[in-house]
Amino acid sequence: MSTNHAISKLDDLITTLIDSVKGYEHSADKVKSDAFQTLFRDLAAERGKAVDLLQARSRALGGDPNAFGSVAGTVHRRMEDIFVALGGGDKAVIQAIDRGEDYLREEFERVIKDEAIDPETLDVVRHAYASVAHGHGVVNGLKEQLAA
């Protein structure tokens, strides 16, 4: 098993999680509902802990984990701004979050299925994935609420 491979996969997840943290913080600033603002800030904080966990594992493997998100994440947040500006409101924000949550979940599931990842790193990834699964479930619930 390659340590470099595990570090590379961790770095990919870290970047995507940082995008998620920034996305939730951005969304909290965009929604009108106080309840959504609080929820999104709480989810951002939870994701921040998952980032810390993965960064610590990367360092333990000899990596130098990144502390920034991706250009794609920034573009995603700007698209959310456009949809809100076009009158989409809180529903547009939740739809944008939902797309991000689906992407994040897929990224984690790919790494969890990667047989080249060492068991200890895989345990850390699974632990961080709990935050992803929780957020995905919460956002799905919000989406269903808005559809009703």
Contacts in CASP RR format, 6 or more apart in sequence:
PFRMAT RR
TARGET T0000
AUTHOR 0000-0000-0000
METHOD contacts of the structure
MODEL  1
MSTNHAISKLDDLITTLIDSVKGYEHSADKVKSDAFQTLFRDLAAERGKA
VDLLQARSRALGGDPNAFGSVAGTVHRRMEDIFVALGGGDKAVIQAIDRG
EDYLREEFERVIKDEAIDPETLDVVRHAYASVAHGHGVVNGLKEQLAA
1 116 0 8 1.000
1 117 0 8 1.000
1 118 0 8 1.000
2 116 0 8 1.000
3 61 0 8 1.000
3 62 0 8 1.000
3 118 0 8 1.000
5 116 0 8 1.000
5 117 0 8 1.000
6 61 0 8 1.000
6 116 0 8 1.000
6 117 0 8 1.000
6 118 0 8 1.000
6 121 0 8 1.000
7 58 0 8 1.000
7 61 0 8 1.000
7 62 0 8 1.000
7 63 0 8 1.000
9 111 0 8 1.000
9 114 0 8 1.000
9 117 0 8 1.000
9 121 0 8 1.000
9 125 0 8 1.000
10 54 0 8 1.000
10 57 0 8 1.000
10 58 0 8 1.000
10 61 0 8 1.000
10 65 0 8 1.000
10 121 0 8 1.000
10 125 0 8 1.000
11 58 0 8 1.000
11 65 0 8 1.000
11 66 0 8 1.000
12 107 0 8 1.000
12 111 0 8 1.000
13 54 0 8 1.000
13 107 0 8 1.000
13 108 0 8 1.000
13 111 0 8 1.000
13 125 0 8 1.000
13 128 0 8 1.000
14 51 0 8 1.000
14 54 0 8 1.000
14 55 0 8 1.000
14 58 0 8 1.000
14 65 0 8 1.000
14 66 0 8 1.000
15 66 0 8 1.000
15 68 0 8 1.000
15 69 0 8 1.000
15 70 0 8 1.000
16 69 0 8 1.000
16 70 0 8 1.000
16 103 0 8 1.000
16 104 0 8 1.000
16 107 0 8 1.000
17 47 0 8 1.000
17 48 0 8 1.000
17 50 0 8 1.000
17 51 0 8 1.000
17 54 0 8 1.000
17 104 0 8 1.000
17 128 0 8 1.000
18 51 0 8 1.000
18 66 0 8 1.000
18 67 0 8 1.000
18 68 0 8 1.000
18 69 0 8 1.000
19 69 0 8 1.000
19 70 0 8 1.000
19 72 0 8 1.000
19 73 0 8 1.000
19 76 0 8 1.000
20 44 0 8 1.000
20 47 0 8 1.000
20 100 0 8 1.000
20 101 0 8 1.000
20 104 0 8 1.000
20 132 0 8 1.000
21 44 0 8 1.000
21 47 0 8 1.000
21 48 0 8 1.000
21 51 0 8 1.000
22 44 0 8 1.000
22 69 0 8 1.000
22 73 0 8 1.000
22 77 0 8 1.000
23 44 0 8 1.000
23 73 0 8 1.000
23 76 0 8 1.000
23 77 0 8 1.000
23 80 0 8 1.000
23 97 0 8 1.000
24 40 0 8 1.000
24 41 0 8 1.000
24 43 0 8 1.000
24 44 0 8 1.000
24 47 0 8 1.000
24 97 0 8 1.000
25 40 0 8 1.000
25 41 0 8 1.000
25 44 0 8 1.000
26 77 0 8 1.000
26 80 0 8 1.000
27 36 0 8 1.000
27 40 0 8 1.000
27 80 0 8 1.000
27 93 0 8 1.000
27 96 0 8 1.000
27 97 0 8 1.000
28 36 0 8 1.000
28 37 0 8 1.000
28 38 0 8 1.000
28 40 0 8 1.000
28 41 0 8 1.000
28 44 0 8 1.000
29 37 0 8 1.000
30 80 0 8 1.000
30 81 0 8 1.000
30 84 0 8 1.000
30 89 0 8 1.000
30 93 0 8 1.000
31 37 0 8 1.000
31 40 0 8 1.000
31 89 0 8 1.000
31 90 0 8 1.000
31 93 0 8 1.000
32 89 0 8 1.000
32 90 0 8 1.000
33 90 0 8 1.000
36 90 0 8 1.000
36 93 0 8 1.000
36 94 0 8 1.000
36 142 0 8 1.000
39 138 0 8 1.000
40 97 0 8 1.000
43 135 0 8 1.000
43 138 0 8 1.000
46 131 0 8 1.000
46 134 0 8 1.000
46 135 0 8 1.000
47 131 0 8 1.000
49 131 0 8 1.000
50 127 0 8 1.000
50 128 0 8 1.000
50 130 0 8 1.000
50 131 0 8 1.000
50 132 0 8 1.000
53 124 0 8 1.000
53 127 0 8 1.000
53 128 0 8 1.000
54 65 0 8 1.000
54 124 0 8 1.000
54 125 0 8 1.000
54 128 0 8 1.000
55 65 0 8 1.000
55 67 0 8 1.000
57 120 0 8 1.000
57 121 0 8 1.000
57 124 0 8 1.000
58 64 0 8 1.000
58 65 0 8 1.000
59 65 0 8 1.000
61 121 0 8 1.000
76 96 0 8 1.000
76 99 0 8 1.000
76 100 0 8 1.000
77 96 0 8 1.000
79 96 0 8 1.000
80 92 0 8 1.000
80 93 0 8 1.000
80 96 0 8 1.000
83 89 0 8 1.000
83 92 0 8 1.000
83 93 0 8 1.000
83 95 0 8 1.000
83 96 0 8 1.000
84 92 0 8 1.000
84 93 0 8 1.000
86 92 0 8 1.000
90 146 0 8 1.000
91 146 0 8 1.000
94 139 0 8 1.000
94 142 0 8 1.000
94 143 0 8 1.000
94 146 0 8 1.000
95 143 0 8 1.000
97 139 0 8 1.000
98 139 0 8 1.000
98 140 0 8 1.000
98 143 0 8 1.000
101 132 0 8 1.000
101 135 0 8 1.000
101 136 0 8 1.000
101 137 0 8 1.000
101 139 0 8 1.000
102 136 0 8 1.000
104 132 0 8 1.000
104 136 0 8 1.000
105 132 0 8 1.000
105 133 0 8 1.000
105 136 0 8 1.000
108 125 0 8 1.000
108 128 0 8 1.000
108 129 0 8 1.000
108 132 0 8 1.000
111 117 0 8 1.000
111 125 0 8 1.000
112 122 0 8 1.000
112 125 0 8 1.000
112 126 0 8 1.000
112 129 0 8 1.000
117 125 0 8 1.000
END
